[in-house]
Amino acid sequence: MSEHDDEARLEGLLTASKALDDDLGKLLGKCSPNSKRSVIALALCHAAFEHAVSQRVLLEAGLTGTALALCRLQFEAVVRAAWTGQGASEKWIDAFTTPVEAEGHKEPITGPPIPSMLDAFGQHAPHVAAEFRKLYGTIPAMHSFVHGGAQAVGHALMGGYPADKLTGVLMNRNLLQWYTGNCGVVISQDQQLIPRMRLLREKHGSCMPPRQPV
């Protein structure tokens, strides 16, 4: 495939990703919290959604280095949303929602490392945790972009990422968007929203990686 074909495919995928974002934003708007746990988890879903939209907008503008850094933020927000919704203990939820009597912006309590979150969440949704673990393998490179490592330096010297590589990044980003919506639906416990996830996958499945057998 020529460089021109790669650029055309990326442009088409960006358009398809915009359509996915529009539908997912409407879906998340219908998800309502019903507990302290769901308030936190849904807030993280909205944070993940914002990171994902920002990635797309930055890719459209050609600001690929910052877009790649946001991959890590999106991934962690989705995993934390899923873990908060189904894996975190009530003790942790209580501690997280208890104000800290300290100056500055000290966090009330932090969660465990991502692998531990995936272990806890995997007890409720093992196939989703397995997909997250595969995506977690790409995080070291994204970490380099966040913290100004070798990947960030190399990217700046090259003047950008090849279009075919960005296509793969965008496909994974779209899969995480779908999981963000799924997490929001599970958290809200609204039975009427469940069929929408299947319809969302059927409508936008071509802009995500192929489904893996469970």
VENGIZI-V45223 format. One record per residue. RES is the residue in one letter. SS is DSSP state (alpha for helix, beta for strand, coil for the rest). Layout:
RES	SS
RES	SS
//
This chain:
M	coil
S	coil
E	alpha
H	alpha
D	alpha
D	alpha
E	alpha
A	alpha
R	alpha
L	alpha
E	alpha
G	alpha
L	alpha
L	alpha
T	alpha
A	alpha
S	alpha
K	alpha
A	alpha
L	alpha
D	alpha
D	alpha
D	alpha
L	alpha
G	alpha
K	alpha
L	alpha
L	alpha
G	alpha
K	coil
C	coil
S	coil
P	coil
N	coil
S	coil
K	alpha
R	alpha
S	alpha
V	alpha
I	alpha
A	alpha
L	alpha
A	alpha
L	alpha
C	alpha
H	alpha
A	alpha
A	alpha
F	alpha
E	alpha
H	alpha
A	alpha
V	alpha
S	alpha
Q	alpha
R	alpha
V	alpha
L	alpha
L	alpha
E	alpha
A	coil
G	coil
L	coil
T	alpha
G	alpha
T	alpha
A	alpha
L	alpha
A	alpha
L	alpha
C	alpha
R	alpha
L	alpha
Q	alpha
F	alpha
E	alpha
A	alpha
V	alpha
V	alpha
R	alpha
A	alpha
A	alpha
W	alpha
T	alpha
G	alpha
Q	alpha
G	coil
A	coil
S	coil
E	alpha
K	alpha
W	alpha
I	alpha
D	alpha
A	alpha
F	alpha
T	coil
T	coil
P	coil
V	coil
E	coil
A	coil
E	coil
G	coil
H	coil
K	coil
E	coil
P	coil
I	coil
T	coil
G	coil
P	coil
P	coil
I	alpha
P	alpha
S	alpha
M	alpha
L	alpha
D	alpha
A	alpha
F	alpha
G	alpha
Q	coil
H	coil
A	coil
P	alpha
H	alpha
V	alpha
A	alpha
A	alpha
E	alpha
F	alpha
R	alpha
K	alpha
L	alpha
Y	alpha
G	coil
T	coil
I	alpha
P	alpha
A	alpha
M	alpha
H	alpha
S	alpha
F	alpha
V	alpha
H	coil
G	coil
G	coil
A	alpha
Q	alpha
A	alpha
V	alpha
G	alpha
H	alpha
A	alpha
L	alpha
M	alpha
G	coil
G	coil
Y	coil
P	coil
A	alpha
D	alpha
K	alpha
L	alpha
T	alpha
G	alpha
V	alpha
L	alpha
M	alpha
N	alpha
R	alpha
N	alpha
L	alpha
L	alpha
Q	alpha
W	alpha
Y	alpha
T	alpha
G	alpha
N	alpha
C	alpha
G	alpha
V	alpha
V	alpha
I	alpha
S	alpha
Q	coil
D	coil
Q	alpha
Q	alpha
L	alpha
I	alpha
P	alpha
R	alpha
M	alpha
R	alpha
L	alpha
L	alpha
R	alpha
E	alpha
K	alpha
H	alpha
G	alpha
S	alpha
C	alpha
M	coil
P	coil
P	coil
R	coil
Q	coil
P	coil
V	coil
//
